[in-house]
Amino acid sequence: MKRFSALLLSSMLLSTAAQAQDSFKVCWSIYAGWMPWAYGAESGIVKKWADKYDINIDVVQINDYIESINQYTVGEFDACTMTNMDALTIPAAGGVDSTALIVGDFSNGNDGIVLKGESELAAIKGQNVNLVELSVSHYLLARALDSVGLSEADVQVVNTSDADMVAVYGTDDVTSVATWNPLLSEISQQPSSTVVFNSAQIPGEIIDLLVINTDTLAAHPELGKALTGAWYEIMATMSIDSEQGVAARSYMAEASGTDLAGYEAQLAATEMFYTPAAALELTNSPQLKQTMQYVAEFSFDHGLLGDGAPDAGFIGVQMPAGDYGDSSNLKLRFDPTYMQMAADNQL
């Protein structure tokens, strides 16, 4: 009887595990280039592609961007939207082997620094700067400071959640923030506020990705196919100048807390890769290798690769144009396989 019970329990556990392998969770946070996931979930496009591969995909919004990456890193989600730098400095630096499944866009003005009561970047010297510490906003700040002969020693970084950024900026004590859209747009419209530096001044360096756990992708290529197929169907829908395209963009606008004009202004500051061919051009380029080396060097210089990192190449990054860093410690991979499938109509 005990043996029967043990076998029954074992069978039930195996069944539960098998069911769990058919269900996956993806998280995203509000940003112009990631709003398509909100539309994809609401419109049924994600479900359509999940059904095609006989799996379930739960698309979940997380209000706090860094928290979304942290939850992915500890295994609460199978995939998550994040930037190239954050993919390197959070999950990869934390030992989680991750793959950039979809290269969605790069910021071309969607990230910026706002000063209150000043109109020149040099005036930031001596100020507190509120930003999400260790994020691309931190990276942008360092690049901006360098452009005017300053360094982080000339300012005081104040770690602030993106969920709190607008409210914090509304207080009298806060005079400088580094953030991203739609927060950037809302903050810059406040009285006496000026965007003094933005990502258009460092094009192609802040790349927006859908990152997936490498082991999960290897075990479940159907998940990679479903997510990639859904993404490019959403891209095709939102990029057309038709009633359907306007409806899609309008939904994304409302979901991000703005109107259609506001959202389209954000898209204008985003170099969206609406086709897999466009995404592959960047993914396969030597430019990506150079960018990731630059990001890794910045991250090491600012202690973002962990206390045990001996140099900028401590974490290996695998790319079509060649690897950067330690090939025995590859933890971040730019894999064009699924985007190429989409380009070849093989999904």
C-alpha positions as CSV (number, residue, x, y, z in Angstrom):
1,M,0.0,0.0,0.0
2,K,2.9,2.3,0.9
3,R,4.6,1.5,-2.4
4,F,1.4,2.2,-4.3
5,S,1.0,5.5,-2.6
6,A,4.6,6.4,-3.4
7,L,4.2,5.5,-7.0
8,L,1.0,7.5,-7.2
9,L,2.7,10.5,-5.6
10,S,5.6,10.2,-8.0
11,S,3.3,10.0,-10.9
12,M,1.4,13.0,-9.8
13,L,4.6,15.0,-9.3
14,L,5.8,14.0,-12.8
15,S,2.5,15.0,-14.3
16,T,2.6,18.4,-12.5
17,A,6.2,19.0,-13.7
18,A,5.2,18.1,-17.3
19,Q,2.3,20.5,-17.1
20,A,4.6,23.2,-15.7
21,Q,6.9,22.8,-18.7
22,D,4.0,23.7,-21.0
23,S,3.4,27.0,-19.2
24,F,5.8,29.9,-19.3
25,K,5.8,33.4,-17.9
26,V,7.2,36.6,-19.5
27,C,7.4,39.9,-17.7
28,W,7.7,43.4,-19.1
29,S,7.7,47.0,-17.8
30,I,6.4,50.2,-19.3
31,Y,8.6,51.6,-22.0
32,A,7.9,52.6,-25.6
33,G,9.7,49.7,-27.1
34,W,8.0,47.1,-24.8
35,M,4.4,48.3,-25.0
36,P,3.9,45.9,-27.9
37,W,3.8,43.0,-25.3
38,A,0.8,44.6,-23.6
39,Y,-1.0,44.8,-27.0
40,G,0.1,41.3,-27.9
41,A,-1.4,39.9,-24.7
42,E,-4.6,41.9,-24.9
43,S,-5.2,41.3,-28.6
44,G,-4.7,37.5,-28.4
45,I,-1.6,37.5,-30.7
46,V,0.6,35.9,-28.0
47,K,-2.1,33.3,-27.3
48,K,-2.5,32.5,-31.0
49,W,1.3,31.8,-31.3
50,A,1.3,29.9,-28.0
51,D,-1.6,27.7,-29.2
52,K,0.3,27.0,-32.4
53,Y,3.1,25.4,-30.4
54,D,0.7,23.9,-27.8
55,I,2.0,25.9,-24.8
56,N,0.7,28.6,-22.5
57,I,2.4,32.0,-22.2
58,D,1.5,34.3,-19.4
59,V,2.5,37.9,-20.1
60,V,2.8,39.9,-16.9
61,Q,3.4,43.6,-16.3
62,I,5.8,44.6,-13.5
63,N,5.6,48.2,-12.5
64,D,9.2,48.5,-11.2
65,Y,11.7,47.9,-14.0
66,I,14.6,46.6,-11.9
67,E,12.3,44.5,-9.9
68,S,11.1,42.8,-13.1
69,I,14.8,41.9,-13.9
70,N,15.4,40.7,-10.4
71,Q,12.4,38.4,-10.6
72,Y,13.6,37.0,-13.9
73,T,17.0,36.5,-12.4
74,V,15.7,34.4,-9.4
75,G,13.6,32.3,-11.8
76,E,10.2,33.7,-11.3
77,F,9.9,34.4,-15.0
78,D,11.2,32.6,-18.1
79,A,11.8,35.8,-20.1
80,C,11.9,39.5,-19.4
81,T,12.3,42.8,-21.3
82,M,15.5,44.6,-20.4
83,T,18.4,46.6,-22.0
84,N,21.7,45.1,-23.1
85,M,23.6,46.7,-20.2
86,D,21.1,45.5,-17.6
87,A,21.1,42.0,-19.1
88,L,24.9,42.0,-18.5
89,T,25.0,43.5,-15.1
90,I,22.0,41.8,-13.4
91,P,21.2,38.2,-14.6
92,A,24.5,37.5,-16.3
93,A,26.5,39.0,-13.5
94,G,24.3,37.0,-11.1
95,G,25.4,33.8,-12.9
96,V,22.1,33.3,-14.9
97,D,22.9,32.2,-18.5
98,S,20.6,34.4,-20.6
99,T,19.9,34.8,-24.3
100,A,18.8,37.9,-26.1
101,L,16.0,36.2,-28.1
102,I,14.6,39.4,-29.7
103,V,16.6,42.6,-30.4
104,G,13.7,45.0,-30.5
105,D,15.1,48.5,-30.9
106,F,17.7,51.0,-29.6
107,S,17.0,54.2,-27.7
108,N,17.4,57.2,-30.0
109,G,16.2,59.9,-27.6
110,N,14.0,57.9,-25.3
111,D,16.4,58.1,-22.4
112,G,17.5,61.4,-21.1
113,I,18.7,63.7,-18.3
114,V,16.4,66.6,-17.1
115,L,17.5,69.6,-15.1
116,K,15.2,71.9,-13.2
117,G,15.9,75.5,-13.5
118,E,18.9,75.0,-15.7
119,S,19.3,74.5,-19.5
120,E,22.9,73.3,-19.8
121,L,24.3,69.9,-18.9
122,A,27.4,71.5,-17.2
123,A,25.1,72.9,-14.5
124,I,24.6,69.4,-13.2
125,K,27.9,69.7,-11.3
126,G,27.4,69.4,-7.6
127,Q,23.8,68.3,-7.9
128,N,22.0,65.1,-6.6
129,V,20.9,63.1,-9.6
130,N,17.9,60.8,-9.0
131,L,18.0,57.7,-11.2
132,V,17.6,53.9,-11.1
133,E,21.1,53.0,-9.9
134,L,23.1,50.5,-12.0
135,S,20.6,50.8,-14.9
136,V,21.1,52.4,-18.3
137,S,20.2,55.7,-16.8
138,H,23.3,55.4,-14.7
139,Y,25.2,54.6,-17.9
140,L,23.7,57.5,-19.7
141,L,24.7,59.8,-16.9
142,A,28.3,58.7,-17.0
143,R,28.4,59.1,-20.8
144,A,26.8,62.6,-20.4
145,L,29.2,63.7,-17.7
146,D,32.2,62.6,-19.8
147,S,31.0,64.7,-22.7
148,V,31.4,67.9,-20.6
149,G,34.6,66.9,-18.8
150,L,32.9,65.8,-15.6
151,S,32.7,62.5,-13.8
152,E,30.5,60.8,-11.3
153,A,32.6,62.3,-8.5
154,D,31.1,65.7,-9.5
155,V,27.6,64.6,-8.7
156,Q,25.7,62.5,-6.1
157,V,23.7,59.6,-7.4
158,V,20.4,59.0,-5.5
159,N,18.9,55.6,-6.2
160,T,15.2,56.0,-7.1
161,S,12.7,53.5,-8.4
162,D,11.2,54.3,-11.8
163,A,7.8,53.8,-10.2
164,D,8.5,56.8,-7.9
165,M,10.5,59.0,-10.4
166,V,7.7,61.4,-11.4
167,A,6.5,62.0,-7.9
168,V,10.0,62.5,-6.6
169,Y,10.8,65.1,-9.3
170,G,7.7,67.0,-8.3
171,T,9.3,67.8,-4.9
172,D,11.3,71.0,-4.4
173,D,14.5,69.2,-3.3
174,V,15.0,67.2,-6.5
175,T,16.5,69.2,-9.3
176,S,18.0,66.5,-11.6
177,V,16.9,63.1,-12.9
178,A,18.0,60.6,-15.5
179,T,15.2,58.4,-16.7
180,W,13.4,57.0,-19.7
181,N,10.1,57.4,-21.5
182,P,7.2,57.8,-20.8
183,L,8.6,59.2,-17.5
184,L,11.1,61.4,-19.4
185,S,8.3,63.0,-21.4
186,E,6.2,63.6,-18.4
187,I,9.0,65.1,-16.3
188,S,10.4,67.3,-19.1
189,Q,7.0,69.0,-19.4
190,Q,7.1,70.2,-15.8
191,P,7.8,73.9,-15.3
192,S,11.4,75.1,-15.7
193,S,12.5,71.6,-16.9
194,T,15.0,71.0,-19.7
195,V,16.3,67.7,-21.3
196,V,20.0,68.5,-21.3
197,F,21.3,65.2,-22.7
198,N,19.6,62.2,-24.3
199,S,20.4,58.8,-25.9
200,A,20.3,60.2,-29.4
201,Q,23.7,61.6,-28.6
202,I,25.0,58.0,-28.1
203,P,23.0,56.1,-30.8
204,G,23.0,52.3,-30.8
205,E,24.4,52.0,-27.3
206,I,21.1,51.4,-25.3
207,I,19.5,48.4,-26.9
208,D,16.1,47.0,-25.8
209,L,15.8,43.2,-25.7
210,L,13.6,40.3,-24.8
211,V,15.9,38.1,-22.7
212,I,15.1,34.5,-22.1
213,N,16.8,31.9,-19.8
214,T,19.2,30.0,-22.0
215,D,18.5,26.6,-20.5
216,T,14.8,27.1,-20.8
217,L,15.2,28.1,-24.5
218,A,17.4,25.0,-25.1
219,A,14.8,22.7,-23.6
220,H,11.8,24.5,-25.1
221,P,12.6,25.9,-28.6
222,E,8.8,26.1,-29.1
223,L,8.8,29.0,-26.6
224,G,11.4,30.9,-28.6
225,K,9.4,30.3,-31.8
226,A,6.1,31.4,-30.2
227,L,7.5,34.6,-28.7
228,T,9.4,35.6,-31.8
229,G,6.4,34.8,-34.1
230,A,4.1,36.8,-31.9
231,W,6.5,39.8,-31.7
232,Y,6.9,40.2,-35.5
233,E,3.1,39.8,-36.0
234,I,2.7,42.7,-33.4
235,M,5.4,44.7,-35.2
236,A,3.7,44.2,-38.6
237,T,0.4,45.3,-37.1
238,M,1.6,48.4,-35.2
239,S,3.8,49.7,-38.0
240,I,1.2,50.1,-40.7
241,D,-0.7,53.3,-41.3
242,S,-4.1,51.8,-41.2
243,E,-7.1,51.6,-38.8
244,Q,-5.7,48.5,-37.3
245,G,-2.3,50.0,-36.8
246,V,-3.7,53.1,-35.2
247,A,-5.8,51.0,-32.9
248,A,-2.8,49.0,-31.9
249,R,-0.7,52.1,-31.2
250,S,-3.6,53.8,-29.4
251,Y,-3.9,50.8,-27.1
252,M,-0.2,50.9,-26.3
253,A,-0.4,54.6,-25.7
254,E,-3.3,54.3,-23.2
255,A,-1.5,51.3,-21.5
256,S,1.6,53.5,-21.0
257,G,-0.4,56.4,-19.6
258,T,-0.3,58.8,-22.6
259,D,-2.3,59.5,-25.7
260,L,-1.6,58.4,-29.3
261,A,0.3,61.6,-30.1
262,G,2.4,61.2,-27.0
263,Y,3.2,57.5,-27.7
264,E,4.1,58.2,-31.3
265,A,6.5,60.9,-30.1
266,Q,8.2,58.3,-28.0
267,L,8.3,55.9,-31.0
268,A,9.9,58.7,-33.0
269,A,12.7,58.7,-30.4
270,T,13.1,54.9,-30.7
271,E,14.8,53.1,-33.5
272,M,12.3,50.3,-33.7
273,F,13.2,47.1,-35.6
274,Y,9.8,46.4,-37.2
275,T,11.2,43.6,-39.3
276,P,13.5,40.7,-38.4
277,A,15.9,41.8,-41.1
278,A,16.4,45.1,-39.4
279,A,17.0,43.4,-36.1
280,L,19.4,40.9,-37.7
281,E,21.4,43.8,-39.2
282,L,22.4,45.1,-35.8
283,T,22.6,41.7,-34.1
284,N,25.0,40.3,-36.7
285,S,27.1,43.5,-37.0
286,P,30.6,44.2,-35.6
287,Q,29.0,47.3,-34.0
288,L,27.3,45.1,-31.5
289,K,30.5,43.6,-30.4
290,Q,32.1,47.0,-30.0
291,T,29.1,48.3,-28.1
292,M,29.1,45.3,-25.7
293,Q,32.8,45.8,-25.0
294,Y,32.2,49.4,-24.3
295,V,29.3,48.6,-22.0
296,A,31.3,45.8,-20.2
297,E,34.2,48.2,-19.7
298,F,31.9,50.9,-18.3
299,S,30.2,48.3,-16.1
300,F,33.5,47.0,-14.7
301,D,34.8,50.5,-14.0
302,H,31.6,51.2,-12.0
303,G,31.6,48.0,-10.1
304,L,28.6,46.6,-11.8
305,L,30.1,43.2,-12.7
306,G,30.4,42.2,-9.0
307,D,33.2,42.4,-6.4
308,G,34.8,39.2,-7.8
309,A,35.2,40.5,-11.4
310,P,39.0,40.9,-12.1
311,D,38.4,42.7,-15.4
312,A,35.8,43.9,-17.9
313,G,35.9,40.6,-19.7
314,F,35.0,38.5,-16.7
315,I,31.6,37.7,-18.1
316,G,31.6,36.3,-21.6
317,V,29.2,37.7,-24.2
318,Q,28.5,35.5,-27.3
319,M,27.7,37.4,-30.5
320,P,27.5,36.5,-34.2
321,A,30.5,38.8,-34.9
322,G,32.6,37.2,-32.2
323,D,32.7,36.7,-28.5
324,Y,33.8,39.3,-26.0
325,G,35.2,38.3,-22.6
326,D,35.8,35.0,-21.0
327,S,34.7,32.2,-23.3
328,S,34.6,29.8,-20.3
329,N,32.1,32.1,-18.5
330,L,29.6,32.8,-21.3
331,K,26.5,34.2,-19.5
332,L,24.9,36.5,-22.2
333,R,24.2,35.4,-25.7
334,F,22.9,37.3,-28.7
335,D,21.4,34.4,-30.7
336,P,20.0,35.3,-34.1
337,T,18.5,31.9,-34.7
338,Y,14.8,32.7,-34.0
339,M,14.9,36.2,-35.6
340,Q,16.4,34.5,-38.7
341,M,13.6,31.9,-38.7
342,A,11.1,34.8,-38.7
343,A,13.0,36.5,-41.6
344,D,12.8,33.2,-43.5
345,N,9.1,32.6,-42.7
346,Q,10.1,29.4,-40.9
347,L,8.1,30.0,-37.7
